[in-house]
Amino acid sequence: MEGDRRRYSHDDLYRVAVILRAKEAGFALDDIREMIATEDRAARRDILLHRHADLARRIAEAQASLELIECALECDHEDFASCHHFQAMVAERIGVDSPVRVR
């Protein structure tokens, strides 16, 4: 330490950045630790594949939610919940064949 300040190398900063990005992507700390520590390429790939599938699912869910919000914002009805288009989007999102009518 220099002047009671810790000095970090470029590698240390890179490692912290990887950890922060992995946390943002939904990795558990144990997964991050294992992914960084393992020298087994197959094990690291398995961890990444699992997170990839989970993150892709979360992105698709967020995109569907965003589209639903945008539909409500663009709706001309007094109450967007009574809009046939909005109801159809909700029905599709929850896996129902036909929208439930809200009056």
C-alpha positions, 0 to 999 in steps of 0.5 A: 500500500502506498500512502494508506491506499491500496493499488490495484492492477489492471488484472484486478480491475478487469476481474472486478468488472467481470464479477459485476457484469456477471452479477448483472446477468444473474449469476450467483456468486458461487457460479461466478467464483467457480467460473473464474476459478475453474480451469475446466473449459467444459465446466465453465461452458456449462455454467455459461450455457445455463446463464445464457438460457436464463438471461435469454428467457428474462430478456424475452419476458422483459421485452414482452412486458415492455410491449404490453406497456407500450400498447397501454400507452398508445391506447386511445380507450378511456380504460386501456384494460377494456381495449380488445388489442390490449386484452389480446396481448395479455391473453397471448402473454398468459397463454389463453386462447381468447381475451377475457373481456373487462367491462 
